[in-house]
Amino acid sequence: MHELLETLLPKFNQAFKSNVKITEVTVFSLQLSVKEALIMTNRQIYLLKKSFLGMKTYCFPLGEVDLRLTENELRVTSEQHSFNTTIKILDSRKRSLLTMALEKFSQIKNQS
């Protein structure tokens, strides 16, 4: 399980800590790029995006978000929240970690 917990850049870590509830347990955290991080707890998916204007935190309950990995992209979609974004994943190590993380996401999502 420890291979799915990457150390996040300080700004991402701070944004996550200010949004996560004390009752949540982190399942995986991945620094996808210098501008994006993806974190899954036992209850929520957090997508953290750094932009010119600052840090934006998107938070979705597990049952209300869909994560799909294509060859070089992660698609994050939530119909309930009218959210759709694509993140390029060019690093093969990140793709491998993300594949393992998405398997865990599917298992936990199906249990809820």
TIBA-106889 format. One record per residue (C-alpha): residue number from 0; residue in three letters; chain; z, y, x. Coordinates in nm, 3 decimals. Layout:
residues N
<r resi="NUM" resn="ala" chain="A" up="Z" north="Y" east="X"/>
...
This chain:
residues 112
<r resi="0" resn="met" chain="A" up="0.000" north="0.000" east="0.000"/>
<r resi="1" resn="his" chain="A" up="0.069" north="0.242" east="0.285"/>
<r resi="2" resn="glu" chain="A" up="-0.301" north="0.256" east="0.377"/>
<r resi="3" resn="leu" chain="A" up="-0.358" north="0.436" east="0.046"/>
<r resi="4" resn="leu" chain="A" up="-0.115" north="0.717" east="0.127"/>
<r resi="5" resn="glu" chain="A" up="-0.278" north="0.971" east="0.353"/>
<r resi="6" resn="thr" chain="A" up="-0.099" north="1.278" east="0.475"/>
<r resi="7" resn="leu" chain="A" up="-0.238" north="1.579" east="0.290"/>
<r resi="8" resn="leu" chain="A" up="-0.302" north="1.919" east="0.441"/>
<r resi="9" resn="pro" chain="A" up="0.007" north="2.140" east="0.389"/>
<r resi="10" resn="lys" chain="A" up="-0.149" north="2.357" east="0.116"/>
<r resi="11" resn="phe" chain="A" up="-0.248" north="2.048" east="-0.085"/>
<r resi="12" resn="asn" chain="A" up="0.092" north="1.889" east="-0.036"/>
<r resi="13" resn="gln" chain="A" up="0.264" north="2.208" east="-0.153"/>
<r resi="14" resn="ala" chain="A" up="0.039" north="2.238" east="-0.461"/>
<r resi="15" resn="phe" chain="A" up="0.103" north="1.874" east="-0.552"/>
<r resi="16" resn="lys" chain="A" up="0.479" north="1.900" east="-0.509"/>
<r resi="17" resn="ser" chain="A" up="0.491" north="2.206" east="-0.731"/>
<r resi="18" resn="asn" chain="A" up="0.307" north="2.022" east="-1.012"/>
<r resi="19" resn="val" chain="A" up="0.433" north="1.663" east="-0.998"/>
<r resi="20" resn="lys" chain="A" up="0.725" north="1.559" east="-1.217"/>
<r resi="21" resn="ile" chain="A" up="1.030" north="1.402" east="-1.055"/>
<r resi="22" resn="thr" chain="A" up="0.983" north="1.084" east="-1.262"/>
<r resi="23" resn="glu" chain="A" up="0.635" north="1.016" east="-1.120"/>
<r resi="24" resn="val" chain="A" up="0.573" north="0.771" east="-0.836"/>
<r resi="25" resn="thr" chain="A" up="0.276" north="0.831" east="-0.605"/>
<r resi="26" resn="val" chain="A" up="0.038" north="0.534" east="-0.600"/>
<r resi="27" resn="phe" chain="A" up="-0.224" north="0.683" east="-0.368"/>
<r resi="28" resn="ser" chain="A" up="-0.311" north="1.011" east="-0.202"/>
<r resi="29" resn="leu" chain="A" up="-0.641" north="1.078" east="-0.030"/>
<r resi="30" resn="gln" chain="A" up="-0.760" north="1.389" east="0.149"/>
<r resi="31" resn="leu" chain="A" up="-1.128" north="1.368" east="0.047"/>
<r resi="32" resn="ser" chain="A" up="-1.240" north="1.674" east="0.242"/>
<r resi="33" resn="val" chain="A" up="-1.095" north="1.999" east="0.373"/>
<r resi="34" resn="lys" chain="A" up="-1.141" north="2.139" east="0.022"/>
<r resi="35" resn="glu" chain="A" up="-1.040" north="1.845" east="-0.201"/>
<r resi="36" resn="ala" chain="A" up="-0.759" north="1.593" east="-0.237"/>
<r resi="37" resn="leu" chain="A" up="-0.707" north="1.319" east="-0.495"/>
<r resi="38" resn="ile" chain="A" up="-0.363" north="1.186" east="-0.586"/>
<r resi="39" resn="met" chain="A" up="-0.267" north="0.923" east="-0.840"/>
<r resi="40" resn="thr" chain="A" up="0.084" north="0.871" east="-0.967"/>
<r resi="41" resn="asn" chain="A" up="0.202" north="0.606" east="-1.210"/>
<r resi="42" resn="arg" chain="A" up="0.120" north="0.852" east="-1.492"/>
<r resi="43" resn="gln" chain="A" up="-0.138" north="1.110" east="-1.381"/>
<r resi="44" resn="ile" chain="A" up="-0.441" north="1.182" east="-1.166"/>
<r resi="45" resn="tyr" chain="A" up="-0.426" north="1.507" east="-0.969"/>
<r resi="46" resn="leu" chain="A" up="-0.740" north="1.666" east="-0.827"/>
<r resi="47" resn="leu" chain="A" up="-0.662" north="1.952" east="-0.592"/>
<r resi="48" resn="lys" chain="A" up="-0.946" north="2.188" east="-0.500"/>
<r resi="49" resn="lys" chain="A" up="-0.927" north="2.473" east="-0.254"/>
<r resi="50" resn="ser" chain="A" up="-1.159" north="2.765" east="-0.322"/>
<r resi="51" resn="phe" chain="A" up="-1.212" north="3.118" east="-0.205"/>
<r resi="52" resn="leu" chain="A" up="-0.962" north="3.239" east="-0.467"/>
<r resi="53" resn="gly" chain="A" up="-0.689" north="2.989" east="-0.381"/>
<r resi="54" resn="met" chain="A" up="-0.577" north="2.641" east="-0.483"/>
<r resi="55" resn="lys" chain="A" up="-0.664" north="2.489" east="-0.822"/>
<r resi="56" resn="thr" chain="A" up="-0.476" north="2.184" east="-0.951"/>
<r resi="57" resn="tyr" chain="A" up="-0.631" north="1.967" east="-1.220"/>
<r resi="58" resn="cys" chain="A" up="-0.400" north="1.711" east="-1.379"/>
<r resi="59" resn="phe" chain="A" up="-0.506" north="1.435" east="-1.618"/>
<r resi="60" resn="pro" chain="A" up="-0.312" north="1.151" east="-1.783"/>
<r resi="61" resn="leu" chain="A" up="-0.443" north="0.816" east="-1.655"/>
<r resi="62" resn="gly" chain="A" up="-0.598" north="0.720" east="-1.989"/>
<r resi="63" resn="glu" chain="A" up="-0.789" north="1.048" east="-2.018"/>
<r resi="64" resn="val" chain="A" up="-0.986" north="1.049" east="-1.693"/>
<r resi="65" resn="asp" chain="A" up="-1.273" north="0.845" east="-1.555"/>
<r resi="66" resn="leu" chain="A" up="-1.329" north="0.807" east="-1.179"/>
<r resi="67" resn="arg" chain="A" up="-1.658" north="0.658" east="-1.057"/>
<r resi="68" resn="leu" chain="A" up="-1.774" north="0.616" east="-0.700"/>
<r resi="69" resn="thr" chain="A" up="-2.145" north="0.609" east="-0.625"/>
<r resi="70" resn="glu" chain="A" up="-2.283" north="0.570" east="-0.274"/>
<r resi="71" resn="asn" chain="A" up="-2.185" north="0.917" east="-0.150"/>
<r resi="72" resn="glu" chain="A" up="-2.012" north="1.082" east="-0.446"/>
<r resi="73" resn="leu" chain="A" up="-1.698" north="1.059" east="-0.653"/>
<r resi="74" resn="arg" chain="A" up="-1.745" north="1.163" east="-1.015"/>
<r resi="75" resn="val" chain="A" up="-1.436" north="1.282" east="-1.201"/>
<r resi="76" resn="thr" chain="A" up="-1.482" north="1.313" east="-1.577"/>
<r resi="77" resn="ser" chain="A" up="-1.245" north="1.382" east="-1.864"/>
<r resi="78" resn="glu" chain="A" up="-1.401" north="1.422" east="-2.207"/>
<r resi="79" resn="gln" chain="A" up="-1.066" north="1.517" east="-2.364"/>
<r resi="80" resn="his" chain="A" up="-1.034" north="1.809" east="-2.120"/>
<r resi="81" resn="ser" chain="A" up="-1.408" north="1.896" east="-2.101"/>
<r resi="82" resn="phe" chain="A" up="-1.399" north="1.840" east="-1.726"/>
<r resi="83" resn="asn" chain="A" up="-1.675" north="1.705" east="-1.505"/>
<r resi="84" resn="thr" chain="A" up="-1.710" north="1.740" east="-1.128"/>
<r resi="85" resn="thr" chain="A" up="-1.873" north="1.561" east="-0.837"/>
<r resi="86" resn="ile" chain="A" up="-1.727" north="1.543" east="-0.487"/>
<r resi="87" resn="lys" chain="A" up="-1.939" north="1.438" east="-0.190"/>
<r resi="88" resn="ile" chain="A" up="-1.781" north="1.162" east="0.021"/>
<r resi="89" resn="leu" chain="A" up="-1.972" north="1.139" east="0.348"/>
<r resi="90" resn="asp" chain="A" up="-1.711" north="0.967" east="0.565"/>
<r resi="91" resn="ser" chain="A" up="-1.739" north="0.586" east="0.544"/>
<r resi="92" resn="arg" chain="A" up="-1.365" north="0.544" east="0.607"/>
<r resi="93" resn="lys" chain="A" up="-1.289" north="0.773" east="0.313"/>
<r resi="94" resn="arg" chain="A" up="-1.531" north="0.575" east="0.094"/>
<r resi="95" resn="ser" chain="A" up="-1.353" north="0.251" east="0.186"/>
<r resi="96" resn="leu" chain="A" up="-1.010" north="0.397" east="0.110"/>
<r resi="97" resn="leu" chain="A" up="-1.141" north="0.546" east="-0.212"/>
<r resi="98" resn="thr" chain="A" up="-1.284" north="0.209" east="-0.318"/>
<r resi="99" resn="met" chain="A" up="-0.943" north="0.048" east="-0.271"/>
<r resi="100" resn="ala" chain="A" up="-0.774" north="0.336" east="-0.453"/>
<r resi="101" resn="leu" chain="A" up="-1.013" north="0.310" east="-0.748"/>
<r resi="102" resn="glu" chain="A" up="-0.938" north="-0.062" east="-0.779"/>
<r resi="103" resn="lys" chain="A" up="-0.569" north="0.027" east="-0.806"/>
<r resi="104" resn="phe" chain="A" up="-0.656" north="0.302" east="-1.057"/>
<r resi="105" resn="ser" chain="A" up="-0.842" north="0.049" east="-1.275"/>
<r resi="106" resn="gln" chain="A" up="-0.553" north="-0.197" east="-1.265"/>
<r resi="107" resn="ile" chain="A" up="-0.291" north="0.062" east="-1.363"/>
<r resi="108" resn="lys" chain="A" up="-0.515" north="0.230" east="-1.622"/>
<r resi="109" resn="asn" chain="A" up="-0.579" north="-0.105" east="-1.793"/>
<r resi="110" resn="gln" chain="A" up="-0.205" north="-0.178" east="-1.807"/>
<r resi="111" resn="ser" chain="A" up="-0.128" north="0.144" east="-1.994"/>
